[in-house]
Amino acid sequence: MNQEAVRFERDGHIGVITLNRPDELNALNYDTLDRLGEIIEEIRLDSKEVRVVLVKAEGRAFCAGADLKERRTLTEQQVRRNVRKIRDVFTALERLPQPTIALINGFAFGGGFELALACDFRYAVAEAKMGLTEVSLGIIPGAGGTQRLSRLIGPSKSKELILTARRITAADALELGFVSGLANDATQLYELGVSLAQEILANAPLAVYQAKLAIDRGSSVDLQTGLDVETMCYEVIIPTKDRVEALEAFREKRKPVFKGE
């Protein structure tokens, strides 16, 4: 397995995942997915040091989706294995306690679009093209696209995009609410991601994690159940040192120093 197909680096408390198969438009073969899954697990276990995660890519594509060169060589059983793998890896990414930010630097089709959907926030360069194009290949989105997109922009619009295999522009994605902002180039795109990450990092990390969890768990249930989820998440925060530190900082008229404890 070529571990350099996916790189992981830290920039302070920001973790940076980089897809690094530019000659293959960062398409996801099994080994790449396996390594991505390992990195996500490492990040999950290091939530005290890695507090926000950026997902980006080298070259002119964010991710062109599944590696169709590999897919053509697979048996039906191996295809099922790969689909389970990509679904499991993206679910693990979605369930990270840390906020995640996708930086879409170019093409994001199929599984690449679904990778971005599994993140909490998305930014894109103005020239990016993206879409869930699977039905044009005789399949359907299999890594959460039919579910996550409809929860983000609604069922009707999701059907329109998925059933037509439509490729949309970054401006379209911004209008739909799929991305939060546009950049002129990859440098500005990274700066947008870091800027949002720094805003998040100014706050108590355990509180950020529990707020994210409350939103994620509560958004698909009825209001009363959601309120119960919020209560449980709040209870986790009460005994933390950071909560006490925030109160002391307020009393002393200074900025709190949060340690994730």
C-alpha positions in Angstrom: 0.0 0.0 0.0 1.3 3.4 -0.9 0.7 5.5 2.2 1.6 8.6 0.3 -1.6 8.3 -1.6 -3.1 10.1 1.4 -1.0 12.3 3.6 -1.7 13.6 7.1 0.0 16.6 8.6 -0.6 18.9 11.6 -0.7 22.7 11.6 -1.0 23.5 15.3 -4.3 22.1 16.3 -5.5 21.8 12.7 -5.2 18.4 11.1 -4.8 18.3 7.3 -5.7 15.3 5.2 -4.4 15.5 1.7 -5.5 13.2 -1.2 -2.3 12.7 -3.2 -3.1 10.8 -6.4 -3.2 13.9 -8.8 -2.4 11.8 -11.9 -5.5 9.8 -11.2 -7.6 12.8 -10.3 -7.4 11.5 -6.7 -9.7 8.6 -7.5 -10.4 6.3 -4.6 -9.0 2.8 -5.0 -9.2 0.3 -2.2 -5.7 1.0 -0.8 -6.4 4.7 -0.7 -9.6 4.1 1.2 -7.8 1.8 3.6 -5.2 4.4 4.3 -7.8 7.2 4.6 -9.7 5.1 7.2 -6.5 4.6 9.2 -5.8 8.3 9.3 -9.4 9.1 10.3 -9.1 6.6 13.2 -5.8 8.2 14.3 -7.5 11.6 14.3 -10.4 10.3 16.3 -8.0 9.0 19.0 -6.1 12.3 19.1 -9.0 14.7 19.7 -7.1 16.6 22.3 -4.4 17.8 19.9 -6.2 17.7 16.6 -9.3 19.9 17.1 -10.3 20.8 13.5 -9.7 18.8 10.3 -9.2 20.1 6.7 -9.7 17.7 3.8 -7.9 18.8 0.6 -6.3 17.4 -2.5 -3.3 17.8 -4.8 -3.6 18.6 -8.4 -6.6 19.9 -10.4 -9.2 17.6 -8.8 -10.6 17.2 -5.3 -11.7 13.6 -6.1 -13.1 12.1 -9.2 -14.8 9.3 -7.2 -14.2 5.6 -7.3 -11.2 4.4 -9.3 -12.9 3.1 -12.3 -9.7 1.5 -13.7 -9.6 -0.6 -10.6 -13.4 -1.2 -10.6 -13.2 -2.7 -14.1 -10.9 -5.5 -12.7 -13.1 -6.4 -9.7 -15.5 -9.3 -9.2 -19.0 -8.5 -8.0 -18.0 -9.6 -4.5 -15.0 -7.2 -4.6 -17.3 -4.4 -5.8 -19.5 -5.0 -2.8 -16.4 -5.0 -0.6 -15.2 -1.6 -2.0 -18.7 0.0 -1.6 -18.9 -1.1 2.0 -15.4 0.2 2.5 -16.0 3.7 1.1 -19.3 3.9 3.0 -17.7 2.9 6.3 -14.7 5.3 5.8 -17.0 8.3 5.0 -19.2 7.4 8.0 -16.2 7.4 10.2 -15.2 10.8 8.9 -18.7 12.1 9.5 -18.7 10.8 13.0 -15.4 12.4 14.0 -15.9 14.6 17.1 -13.7 17.3 15.4 -15.3 19.7 12.9 -14.3 18.8 9.4 -13.9 21.2 6.4 -13.6 20.0 2.8 -11.6 22.2 0.4 -12.8 21.4 -3.1 -10.0 22.5 -5.4 -11.5 21.1 -8.7 -13.5 18.2 -9.9 -15.6 16.4 -7.2 -17.8 13.7 -8.8 -19.4 10.6 -7.4 -17.5 9.4 -4.4 -15.6 12.7 -4.3 -18.8 14.6 -3.9 -19.8 12.2 -1.2 -16.5 12.7 0.6 -17.3 16.4 0.7 -20.8 15.6 1.9 -19.4 13.7 4.8 -17.6 16.8 6.1 -19.3 19.5 8.2 -18.3 22.4 6.0 -17.3 22.8 2.4 -15.5 25.5 0.4 -14.7 25.4 -3.3 -12.7 27.2 -5.9 -14.9 29.2 -8.3 -14.0 26.9 -11.3 -14.8 23.6 -9.5 -17.3 21.2 -11.1 -19.1 18.6 -9.0 -22.1 16.2 -8.9 -23.4 12.8 -8.1 -23.1 11.3 -11.6 -23.4 7.6 -10.8 -26.7 6.8 -12.6 -24.9 7.7 -15.9 -22.5 4.8 -15.1 -25.4 2.4 -14.4 -25.1 2.5 -10.6 -26.3 4.8 -7.8 -24.5 6.9 -5.2 -23.3 4.3 -2.6 -21.3 6.2 -0.1 -24.1 8.2 1.5 -24.9 10.6 -1.3 -28.6 9.8 -1.6 -29.0 10.3 2.2 -26.6 13.2 3.0 -27.5 15.4 0.1 -31.2 15.2 0.7 -30.7 16.1 4.3 -28.6 19.1 3.2 -30.6 20.6 0.3 -33.9 18.7 0.5 -35.3 15.5 -1.3 -36.7 17.2 -4.4 -33.6 19.1 -5.4 -31.5 16.0 -4.6 -33.6 13.9 -6.9 -33.1 16.4 -9.6 -29.4 16.4 -9.3 -29.0 12.6 -8.8 -31.5 11.3 -11.4 -30.1 13.6 -14.1 -26.5 12.9 -13.2 -26.1 16.7 -13.5 -22.7 18.3 -13.1 -23.0 21.7 -11.3 -20.7 24.6 -11.0 -19.3 26.0 -7.8 -21.7 28.9 -8.1 -24.6 26.5 -8.3 -23.3 24.7 -5.3 -23.1 28.0 -3.4 -26.7 28.9 -4.3 -27.9 25.4 -3.2 -26.1 25.7 0.1 -23.8 22.8 -0.6 -20.7 25.1 -0.1 -20.2 27.9 2.3 -18.0 30.1 0.1 -15.9 30.3 -3.0 -12.2 31.1 -3.6 -10.3 32.3 -6.6 -7.5 29.6 -6.3 -6.1 26.8 -4.1 -4.1 29.2 -1.9 -7.2 31.3 -1.1 -9.2 28.1 -0.6 -6.8 26.9 2.0 -6.9 30.3 3.7 -10.7 30.1 3.9 -10.5 26.7 5.5 -7.8 27.9 8.0 -9.8 31.0 8.8 -12.9 29.0 9.7 -10.8 26.5 11.7 -9.2 29.3 13.7 -12.6 30.7 14.6 -13.6 27.3 15.9 -10.2 26.8 17.7 -10.9 30.0 19.7 -13.5 28.0 21.6 -13.5 25.2 24.2 -12.8 22.0 22.2 -14.9 19.7 24.3 -17.9 22.1 24.1 -17.4 22.2 20.3 -17.4 18.4 20.0 -20.5 18.1 22.1 -22.3 20.9 20.2 -21.5 19.1 16.9 -22.7 15.8 18.4 -26.0 17.4 19.6 -26.7 18.9 16.1 -25.8 15.7 14.3 -27.8 13.4 16.5 -30.7 15.8 17.0 -31.2 16.8 13.3 -32.9 13.5 12.3 -35.2 13.0 15.3 -38.3 14.7 16.7 -37.8 17.9 18.7 -38.3 16.3 22.1 -35.8 13.6 21.4 -33.4 16.3 20.1 -33.8 18.3 23.3 -32.9 15.1 25.3 -29.8 14.7 23.1 -28.8 18.3 23.8 -29.3 17.7 27.6 -27.1 14.7 27.5 -24.4 16.6 25.6 -24.6 19.5 28.0 -24.2 17.1 31.0 -20.9 16.0 29.5 -19.5 19.5 29.7 -20.5 20.4 33.2 -17.6 18.7 35.0 -14.9 19.9 32.5 -12.0 22.2 33.5 -12.6 24.3 30.5 -16.1 25.3 31.7 -14.6 26.5 35.0 -11.8 28.3 33.1 -14.3 30.2 31.0 -16.1 31.4 34.2 -12.8 32.4 35.8 -11.7 34.2 32.6 -15.0 36.1 32.5 -14.5 37.2 36.2 -10.9 38.3 35.5 -11.8 40.0 32.2 -9.3 38.0 30.1 -9.5 35.5 27.3 -9.9 31.9 28.5 -7.1 29.4 27.9 -8.8 26.1 26.9 -7.0 22.8 27.2 -9.6 20.4 26.1 -10.1 19.0 29.7 
